[in-house]
Amino acid sequence: MLKYIIIFLTICNFVFAQDPDINEFLKIDKDPTPINLNEIRKKMTYPAKAREMGISGKVTIRVLVDKLGAVEKVSVIRSPHKLLTDECLKYIYELKFTPASYNGENLKCWVNIPFDFKLDETPTAVKLAISLFEKGDYENSLKLYLNLVDNVKSMSNY
């Protein structure tokens, strides 16, 4: 009977344990380590609209890793633009981890995962605006530039 009570209490502790606060410092022996982060990054694509508008930067997502190494919750910590954030959020729950541990016991733990979006070249819309300006078409160059700025402002939620 005692054996069943111990099993029951272990299961209750596993299932009903409270999540650590997102900003709480936990004493751990081993940090959670992503197992398939490279595969997830390979799946991600640079959003075409973001590339066209010249949006780049780092998205940082804080992930709550459960006792089995699965992503339980996420919180966007930093992002230059919603388009880049949305691309990260499409795949973040596919991440697998070796869980955090303390004294040999697995525990839930928050960890930050960065995703870098870098442009290799000047965005198409910017190239066109520069080309129009160089050709002396200042009015259309300015219109294109202002339209680009308005698009970036209207889509920025983070």
Number of C-alpha atoms within 10 A of each C-alpha: 5 7 7 9 10 11 11 12 11 12 12 11 11 15 10 9 11 9 15 14 11 15 8 9 10 15 12 16 13 14 18 24 15 17 13 12 16 10 11 17 14 8 12 15 11 16 14 11 14 19 21 16 19 18 20 18 15 16 23 19 21 18 23 23 27 23 21 14 22 19 19 15 15 18 14 16 14 15 21 17 20 16 21 26 20 13 17 23 15 12 13 19 15 13 18 20 19 18 21 26 18 13 9 10 11 20 22 24 26 26 18 13 15 15 17 13 18 13 15 7 9 12 16 13 18 17 13 15 21 18 14 17 15 11 10 11 13 15 11 14 21 15 12 18 18 13 14 18 12 11 13 18 11 9 12 12 12 14
